[in-house]
Amino acid sequence: MKAPVRDSSGNVLREVDLNDAVYDAAPNPDLLHQALVYYQANQRQGTSNTLTRGQVAGGGRKPWRQKHTGRARHGSTRSPLWRGGGVVFGPHPRSYRKRLPVRMRRQAIRCALSGKAAAGRVLLVDKIELAEAKTREMRRVLDALEVRGSALVVLREQQEEVSRAVRNLPRVKTLAADLLNVLDLARYDAVVMTEAAAERTVELWGALEVRRGRGAQS
């Protein structure tokens, strides 16, 4: 797959060949959904907690006698029926972590990048150099690349000036190529990627794993 490489002013400099294993993989919606659930579940802290009727303070005495009061019978103010009482089936601290094989995670990233590339939403730039670490400078670069919606700026390595320039832009995030994931690729419309970052993605996910058979040599 060929893709144009632009400079920070939006001018086309040259065309490069994108690795088909990374940027032309077959779509797999089920795998993408599974990877999204995996990433989102592993971000949950799982610290929500409620008190059961056995943990709420007070209520050790029967609020009123059983009969002849004209009111419903109750044995404790810690009952879930009472205001300030315990909570039935409420959340408690737990781990939401899920597991996903490495091969599936790698293939999910390939599918996500391929989907963006097929839709023309992977924009390659030779490099991002800003005169100042200012929001207006980064906005100028994105406007030159005709980025109208949200954007994920992918660099080979984090650059402090780019991170500072992106910080105040709504719906724009910068990320190192090594930290690229399915969740961010699905969350942002366009992927603005430096040429060096694209080469890094090929280094990371370009080689397809070969499954070893029983008789394969180790």
C-alpha positions as CSV (number, residue, x, y, z in Angstrom):
1,M,0.0,0.0,0.0
2,K,1.4,3.4,-1.0
3,A,0.9,6.5,1.1
4,P,2.0,10.1,0.6
5,V,4.4,11.7,3.0
6,R,3.8,15.4,3.7
7,D,5.7,18.1,5.5
8,S,4.3,20.3,8.3
9,S,2.9,22.7,5.8
10,G,0.8,20.0,4.0
11,N,3.0,19.7,0.9
12,V,3.5,16.2,-0.5
13,L,7.2,15.3,-0.5
14,R,7.1,11.7,-1.7
15,E,5.3,8.4,-1.6
16,V,6.3,5.4,0.6
17,D,5.2,1.8,0.7
18,L,3.4,0.8,3.8
19,N,3.9,-2.8,5.0
20,D,0.9,-4.8,3.9
21,A,1.1,-7.0,7.0
22,V,0.5,-4.0,9.2
23,Y,-1.6,-1.6,7.0
24,D,-3.5,-4.0,4.8
25,A,-4.6,-6.8,7.1
26,A,-8.0,-8.4,6.7
27,P,-10.8,-6.8,8.8
28,N,-11.8,-8.7,11.9
29,P,-14.6,-6.9,13.9
30,D,-14.9,-9.6,16.4
31,L,-11.2,-9.5,17.3
32,L,-11.3,-5.7,17.5
33,H,-14.3,-5.8,19.9
34,Q,-12.5,-8.4,22.1
35,A,-9.4,-6.2,22.2
36,L,-11.4,-3.1,23.1
37,V,-13.1,-4.9,26.0
38,Y,-9.7,-6.2,27.1
39,Y,-8.2,-2.7,27.2
40,Q,-11.2,-1.0,28.8
41,A,-11.6,-3.7,31.5
42,N,-7.9,-3.5,32.4
43,Q,-8.2,0.3,32.9
44,R,-10.9,-0.1,35.6
45,Q,-9.7,0.4,39.2
46,G,-12.3,-1.8,40.8
47,T,-12.3,0.2,44.0
48,S,-16.1,0.9,44.3
49,N,-17.5,-0.2,47.6
50,T,-20.9,-0.2,49.4
51,L,-21.8,-1.3,52.9
52,T,-24.0,-4.3,53.5
53,R,-26.5,-4.4,56.4
54,G,-23.9,-6.2,58.5
55,Q,-21.4,-3.3,58.0
56,V,-23.6,-0.3,58.6
57,A,-23.3,1.3,62.0
58,G,-26.2,1.4,64.5
59,G,-29.5,-0.5,64.3
60,G,-28.8,-3.0,66.9
61,R,-32.1,-2.5,68.7
62,K,-35.5,-3.1,67.3
63,P,-36.9,0.3,66.4
64,W,-40.4,-0.4,67.9
65,R,-42.3,-3.3,69.2
66,Q,-43.7,-5.9,66.9
67,K,-47.4,-5.4,67.3
68,H,-50.1,-2.9,68.0
69,T,-48.3,0.2,66.7
70,G,-50.1,0.6,63.4
71,R,-46.8,0.5,61.6
72,A,-45.0,-2.1,59.6
73,R,-42.8,-4.5,61.6
74,H,-39.1,-3.9,61.5
75,G,-36.2,-5.6,63.3
76,S,-33.3,-3.1,62.5
77,T,-32.7,0.3,61.0
78,R,-29.8,-1.3,59.1
79,S,-32.3,-3.0,56.8
80,P,-31.9,-2.0,53.0
81,L,-35.5,-0.7,53.3
82,W,-34.4,2.1,55.6
83,R,-32.6,5.3,54.6
84,G,-29.0,4.9,55.7
85,G,-29.3,1.2,55.8
86,G,-27.2,-1.4,54.0
87,V,-27.1,-1.9,50.2
88,V,-28.2,-5.1,48.5
89,F,-26.0,-6.5,45.7
90,G,-23.9,-3.3,45.7
91,P,-20.4,-3.1,44.2
92,H,-17.4,-4.3,46.2
93,P,-13.6,-4.1,45.5
94,R,-12.7,-6.6,42.7
95,S,-10.4,-7.0,39.8
96,Y,-11.8,-6.6,36.3
97,R,-8.6,-7.6,34.6
98,K,-8.9,-9.8,31.5
99,R,-6.3,-11.8,29.5
100,L,-5.8,-11.7,25.8
101,P,-3.1,-13.7,24.0
102,V,-0.2,-11.7,22.6
103,R,-0.9,-12.8,19.1
104,M,-4.4,-11.6,19.3
105,R,-3.4,-8.2,20.7
106,R,-0.8,-7.8,17.9
107,Q,-3.3,-8.8,15.2
108,A,-5.9,-6.4,16.7
109,I,-3.5,-3.5,16.3
110,R,-2.8,-4.5,12.7
111,C,-6.6,-4.7,12.0
112,A,-7.1,-1.2,13.6
113,L,-4.3,0.4,11.6
114,S,-5.4,-1.3,8.4
115,G,-8.9,0.0,8.9
116,K,-7.6,3.6,9.4
117,A,-5.4,3.3,6.3
118,A,-8.2,1.9,4.1
119,A,-10.4,4.9,5.1
120,G,-7.5,7.3,4.3
121,R,-7.2,8.4,7.9
122,V,-3.5,7.6,8.3
123,L,-1.6,10.8,7.5
124,L,2.2,10.5,7.3
125,V,4.5,13.5,7.9
126,D,8.2,13.5,7.5
127,K,8.7,15.1,11.0
128,I,6.9,17.4,13.3
129,E,9.1,20.4,14.3
130,L,7.5,23.4,16.0
131,A,9.0,26.8,16.2
132,E,7.5,27.1,19.7
133,A,5.9,24.6,22.1
134,K,2.6,26.5,21.6
135,T,-0.9,25.3,20.9
136,R,-1.3,27.6,17.9
137,E,1.8,26.0,16.3
138,M,0.3,22.5,16.5
139,R,-3.1,23.8,15.4
140,R,-1.4,25.2,12.3
141,V,0.2,21.8,11.5
142,L,-3.2,20.0,11.9
143,D,-4.9,22.6,9.7
144,A,-2.3,22.2,7.0
145,L,-2.9,18.4,7.1
146,E,-6.7,19.1,6.9
147,V,-7.4,17.4,10.2
148,R,-10.9,18.5,11.2
149,G,-12.0,16.0,13.9
150,S,-10.1,14.3,16.6
151,A,-6.5,13.2,16.0
152,L,-4.0,10.8,17.5
153,V,-0.4,12.1,16.9
154,V,2.0,9.2,16.9
155,L,5.7,9.8,17.3
156,R,8.6,7.4,17.3
157,E,9.5,8.8,20.8
158,Q,7.7,11.3,22.9
159,Q,8.8,14.9,22.2
160,E,8.3,17.3,25.0
161,E,7.5,20.3,22.8
162,V,4.8,18.4,20.8
163,S,3.3,17.1,24.0
164,R,3.0,20.6,25.5
165,A,1.6,22.0,22.2
166,V,-1.1,19.3,22.1
167,R,-2.1,19.5,25.7
168,N,-4.6,22.3,25.3
169,L,-6.1,21.0,22.0
170,P,-9.5,19.2,22.6
171,R,-9.7,15.7,21.1
172,V,-6.0,15.6,20.2
173,K,-3.6,13.2,21.9
174,T,0.1,12.4,21.4
175,L,1.5,9.0,21.8
176,A,4.8,7.1,21.3
177,A,4.6,4.3,18.7
178,D,5.5,1.7,21.3
179,L,2.4,2.6,23.3
180,L,0.0,2.4,20.4
181,N,-3.2,0.4,21.2
182,V,-6.6,-0.5,19.8
183,L,-8.5,1.7,22.3
184,D,-6.8,5.0,21.2
185,L,-7.0,4.0,17.5
186,A,-10.7,3.5,17.8
187,R,-11.3,6.6,19.9
188,Y,-9.7,9.1,17.5
189,D,-10.7,9.8,13.9
190,A,-7.4,10.5,12.2
191,V,-3.9,9.1,12.9
192,V,-1.1,11.7,12.2
193,M,2.1,9.6,12.2
194,T,5.7,10.6,11.5
195,E,7.6,8.6,9.0
196,A,9.9,7.3,11.7
197,A,6.9,6.2,13.8
198,A,5.5,4.3,10.8
199,E,8.8,2.5,10.5
200,R,8.6,1.7,14.2
201,T,5.2,0.2,13.8
202,V,6.5,-2.1,11.1
203,E,9.4,-3.2,13.4
204,L,6.9,-4.0,16.2
205,W,4.1,-5.6,14.3
206,G,5.3,-6.3,10.8
207,A,6.5,-9.8,11.3
208,L,3.6,-12.3,11.4
209,E,4.0,-15.1,13.9
210,V,4.4,-18.6,12.5
211,R,2.7,-21.3,14.4
212,R,5.0,-24.2,15.1
213,G,3.7,-27.7,14.4
214,R,4.4,-30.7,16.4
215,G,7.2,-31.7,14.1
216,A,8.7,-28.3,13.6
217,Q,12.3,-27.7,14.6
218,S,13.0,-25.5,17.6
